[in-house]
Amino acid sequence: MTSRPRTRLKRVRASVGIASLALQQIEDDLRADDVDREEFAAILRELIEDTDPPGGFLAAVVQLLTAAARRAEQIEPDRDGDASCPLHEAAALITDDAGQRLIWSARALHPQGDS
């Protein structure tokens, strides 16, 4: 491994560390004794709604997994999908399952004008 991939891996590790700390802060806010249903629902919506970055946190994770899947398609042996298919499936599960469940949870806590 040359110094360039090592530097890239260090950047990725640092970024994952930053993201982990940010998620820990969100978790701490969710566990706060003074968070009410409306605020709790708003926090959940921040993870899925068009915020910064556009599309919300889960959309950013899906984009990351999709980029990884596309790269895996290019470098996996025999282009057989052993690496890329699970990454595409993980992205789809987040979009189709996790995202929808967050929406349902937020609506159950606070409908925010839903009819």
HELIX and SHEET records of a PDB file:
HELIX    1   1 SER A    3  ARG A   31  1                                  29    
HELIX    2   2 ARG A   37  ILE A   48  1                                  12    
HELIX    3   3 GLY A   56  ILE A   75  1                                  20    
HELIX    4   4 PRO A   77  ARG A   79  5                                   3    
HELIX    5   5 SER A   84  LEU A   93  1                                  10    
HELIX    6   6 ILE A   94  ALA A   98  3                                   5    
HELIX    7   7 GLY A   99  LEU A  109  1                                  11    
END                                                                             
